[in-house]
């Protein structure tokens, strides 16, 4: 099964390398062509002239770009090169609606689309330990297992087109709220002059335990917030969540509160810090 | 080391039983005397006539009551029976300020006070697996180790009087925010028709992981919220957190949002459900 990768950014490039390691990568394409030529040279694969040219070379096309419009634009650009039986996997974090539109655009061509957003960050992309949340046809999910297994560790099929994105959005909402809870509680603990390492250890053993407490509260304690997961990117993802809820006439309080906090962080020049930087805002509450 | 227990409620009664198992329990007292007589009969210990009478019988006095005023009232009631060298341990969840006042009242009598609030709920009390968060004198903490070990598993000394309560308040703030995050995300997932068991399993393996997701999101999936930790009690604890923050001129957004949610749950007749019942409010957002 030959694969081609479109979008060689911070996530895409290491994912393409893992496909190369698995022996399936045949072609790459990137908006910035120099980056594609460089990686193609390094891996000894084809730097395709266009998305359509890449499509002609491979069986499975993998996309990892930034925004909803980019995904739909790539789908259009692929169309002239597609043939019946191919599969397009989109690893971008976009709305479930975009996934459904992409699937609907490709279905008449006999090409299967799956939304396959990931969590696990750059380390996950590099170490092939991503969690992959898939939406689309179950038989297609089975077909592309070898491809997904070379990229991630937890592979879950959530249902029809869009449900991978819905699961990813659920994840981003949860992380947003947990991060705010941990930050507010840690700022309170600091204001009470508690030893923060003991707070992290003790609370991490009970009902307040979370991945974020164990792995990110230490950033708060050191007041240093290396990414991690950037405020700017989480904010972008939460805008997707907001739009998906708004499509049902709903405003989500946790999402709105986090977006407001992230706006303040970005304005303050902290948009490229890890989201644990919300601690800055919470600690400020206690400063005279 | 002889112990006496004051306050034989849902937490206090099983804790007293664990002291009995450890062979230290000599006397009990309860506002409702019948309850004390019953337990004393069962365990073969003294049902003291008064808190002061209980104090005369024992070396370490353990208190587990409901509110700040109850703790200070018990301290006053103990005074006539106290003698130099005794220790009073207060397991109630109250404000750090109350702990400091209790300590200051007893210090001139040569009696050491420690605030020792717990987490782990009724199961923790029964199985002696409570997390105990202690504030007070370090030497006293060492002295009462055998007593604490017969009640809990994680024993942490956080610092001077009041810091046990401050750690407990930190815990309650964190749990409040995590619970809201999990509930909002799960309601969103449900609105997207995702298979909730797969959401719980997949998200529980990544950055969104929390004790609450693993242990309480299944309640949301079943839409059944057996306590657990009652809305009413968490609301009471968050009022303590609010007051402790207000004493520093601070309003905590996560605390306020949770208190507002809990008020609505209590009004709706769900105050005795587990706090995962916030899912009711979040799911309502998506109902037409």
Interface residues (C-beta under 8 A of the other chain):
Chain A: X96 X119 X120 X121 X131 X133 X154 X156 X158 X159 X162 X163 X166 X167 X169 X170 X171 X173 X174 X175 X176 X177 X178 X180 X181 X182 X184 X185 X186 X188 X189 X191 X192 X193 X194 X195 X198 X199 X201 X202 X203 X205 X206 X207 X208 X209 X210 X211 X212 X213 X215 X229 X241 X244 X245 X248 X250 X251 X252 X253 X254 X255 X257 X285 X286
Chain B: X96 X119 X120 X121 X131 X133 X154 X156 X158 X159 X162 X163 X166 X167 X169 X170 X171 X173 X174 X175 X176 X177 X178 X180 X181 X182 X184 X185 X186 X188 X189 X191 X192 X193 X194 X195 X198 X199 X201 X202 X203 X205 X206 X207 X208 X209 X210 X211 X212 X213 X215 X229 X241 X244 X245 X248 X250 X251 X252 X253 X254 X255 X257 X285 X286
